[in-house]
Amino acid sequence: MSKSERNPAPPLALDAIAGRILLLRGQRVMLDADLAALFGVPTKRFNAAVRRNLARFPADFMFPLTNQDLAALRSQIATQIATLKAGRGQHGKETSGTDHSCTA
């Protein structure tokens, strides 16, 4: 068990959630890292739980971000993208949850 799994980041405060909702492809979305923080779990575990339980989620619950999506998001969250890539130890592509994921 890694250190981040034993001590996940504290959940987001309710007032911080609204600032994490972004507009992408004409939909309101949250990044997987922000959804994981909302539930108080590491991003890796959040994504694994979603993959294990795909039948419980709408088909458009989550989608991988393309390079074009990342470019569009930079204007909304310029520093957050850099933090995700550099400091959170994520590997592979980021994903995004649609507004279905924001209503959980």
Secondary structure, DSSP 8 states (H G I E B T S, - for coil): --HHHHS------HHHHHHH-EEETTEEEEEHHHHHHHHTS-HHHHHHHHHHTGGGS-TTSEEE--HHHHHHHHHHHHHHHHHHHHHS---S--EEE-HHHHT-
